[in-house]
């Protein structure tokens, strides 16, 4: 079996490399792998806007939703080259294109898709993830952030932690407990929340290297329209696991590691 890329994929690789050489600063020895939602949001936003203008921001998505309908081999070319170059991201690609968007395509209503997918492919929407809590990491289903139905809204109270890029995002997808009396995997709902909603507060978590990538996010009587519920109420765990299925792809990391190893060897 031949695992090499064909001539079409190699032509695409050359095209992607040429684009990256003009769209980003020159490659040098000070390489830092892409950190979704890192500190330089202006650079990341500008780059994602260039991708959006070229129609390259969501290669894996179906064309009907603004993607390229790229083959798996073409997707690998994009991921490898972006990883090798260390392309910046403010959360639009990692969380919007790679996680929330595909989940919305699977579970969202037509109205939700029409509202949110174009904002992702235009690079307007900058997403972050509201999953982990101080007491709910590996056992995510033990989360305690509450969502209580109140007419046409849900009211959210609780805390999320390790929120990559939350300080620059304008939307967050959130798992919250909507039925405290149900078995823990069956009383959770999945919401899209505008970060500008009153009662939502973001606080920085700065690591030992003095980098600010992570945050805490607090919800104090945050009102979320019921129209922002993805999937069925109390069945958000299954929506959330769909999202994690899309998240668990690390092809781009091989490109970053190849670059890191090359820098180490040459140095």
Long-range contacts (C-beta under 8 A, 24 or more apart in sequence): 5-73, 5-76, 5-77, 6-73, 9-73, 9-74, 9-76, 9-77, 12-74, 12-77, 13-77, 13-80, 13-81, 16-56, 16-77, 16-78, 16-81, 16-82, 17-81, 19-54, 19-56, 20-81, 20-82, 20-85, 20-87, 23-47, 23-50, 24-85, 24-87, 24-88, 27-85, 29-263, 29-266, 29-267, 31-86, 31-259, 31-260, 31-263, 32-86, 33-83, 33-86, 33-253, 33-256, 33-259, 33-260, 34-82, 34-83, 34-86, 34-87, 34-88, 34-89, 34-252, 34-256, 35-89, 35-164, 35-211, 35-213, 36-89, 36-90, 36-91, 36-93, 36-94, 36-95, 36-164, 36-165, 37-89, 37-90, 37-91, 37-94, 37-95, 37-128, 37-164, 37-165, 37-166, 37-168, 37-169, 37-213, 38-88, 38-89, 38-90, 38-165, 38-211, 38-213, 39-211, 39-212, 39-213, 40-88, 41-90, 41-126, 41-168, 43-88, 44-88, 44-89, 44-90, 44-92, 45-90, 45-92, 45-123, 45-126, 47-87, 47-88, 47-89, 48-89, 48-90, 48-92, 48-93, 48-123, 49-123, 51-93, 51-123, 52-121, 52-122, 52-123, 57-92, 57-93, 57-97, 57-120, 57-121, 57-123, 58-97, 58-101, 58-120, 58-121, 60-102, 61-97, 61-101, 61-102, 61-105, 61-121, 62-105, 65-101, 65-105, 65-113, 65-117, 65-121, 66-117, 66-118, 66-120, 66-121, 67-121, 75-251, 76-251, 79-249, 79-251, 79-252, 79-255, 80-251, 80-252, 80-254, 80-255, 81-255, 82-252, 82-255, 83-251, 83-252, 83-253, 83-254, 83-255, 83-256, 83-259, 84-255, 84-256, 84-258, 84-259, 85-255, 85-259, 86-256, 86-259, 90-126, 90-165, 90-168, 90-169, 91-126, 91-127, 91-128, 91-164, 91-165, 91-168, 91-169, 92-120, 92-123, 92-125, 92-126, 92-127, 94-164, 95-127, 95-128, 95-129, 95-164, 95-165, 95-169, 95-173, 96-120, 96-125, 96-126, 96-127, 97-121, 98-246, 98-247, 98-249, 99-127, 99-129, 99-173, 99-243, 99-246, 99-247, 100-127, 100-171, 100-173, 100-192, 100-243, 102-243, 102-246, 103-173, 103-230, 103-239, 103-242, 103-243, 103-246, 104-230, 106-242, 107-190, 107-230, 107-231, 107-239, 107-242, 108-230, 111-227, 112-192, 112-227, 112-228, 112-230, 116-192, 125-170, 125-171, 126-165, 126-168, 126-169, 126-170, 126-171, 127-169, 127-171, 127-172, 127-173, 128-163, 128-164, 128-165, 128-166, 128-169, 128-171, 128-172, 128-173, 128-195, 128-215, 128-217, 129-163, 129-164, 129-172, 129-173, 130-160, 130-163, 130-172, 130-173, 130-174, 130-175, 130-193, 130-217, 131-160, 131-175, 131-240, 132-160, 132-161, 132-162, 132-163, 133-158, 133-159, 133-160, 133-161, 134-159, 134-161, 137-162, 140-175, 140-240, 141-184, 141-185, 141-188, 141-237, 142-184, 143-175, 143-176, 143-177, 143-188, 144-177, 145-174, 145-175, 145-176, 145-177, 145-219, 146-176, 146-177, 146-178, 146-180, 147-176, 147-177, 147-178, 147-189, 147-191, 147-224, 148-178, 149-178, 149-226, 149-233, 150-223, 152-225, 152-226, 152-227, 153-223, 153-224, 153-225, 153-226, 154-178, 154-189, 154-191, 154-223, 154-224, 154-226, 154-229, 155-221, 155-222, 155-223, 155-224, 156-191, 156-193, 156-219, 156-221, 156-222, 156-223, 156-224, 157-219, 157-220, 157-221, 157-222, 158-218, 158-219, 159-216, 159-217, 159-218, 159-219, 160-216, 160-217, 160-219, 161-205, 161-214, 161-216, 161-217, 162-205, 162-214, 162-215, 163-202, 163-214, 163-215, 163-216, 163-217, 164-213, 164-214, 164-215, 165-213, 165-215, 166-195, 166-202, 166-214, 166-215, 166-217, 167-202, 167-204, 167-212, 167-215, 169-195, 170-194, 170-195, 170-196, 171-195, 172-217, 173-230, 173-243, 174-219, 175-236, 175-237, 175-240, 176-236, 178-233, 178-234, 178-236, 179-234, 182-234, 185-237, 186-234, 186-235, 186-237, 187-234, 188-234, 188-235, 188-236, 188-237, 188-240, 189-229, 189-231, 189-233, 189-234, 189-235, 189-236, 190-229, 190-230, 190-231, 190-236, 190-239, 190-240, 191-224, 191-228, 191-229, 191-230, 191-236, 192-224, 192-228, 192-230, 193-222, 193-224, 193-228, 197-222, 197-223, 197-224, 198-222, 198-223, 199-223
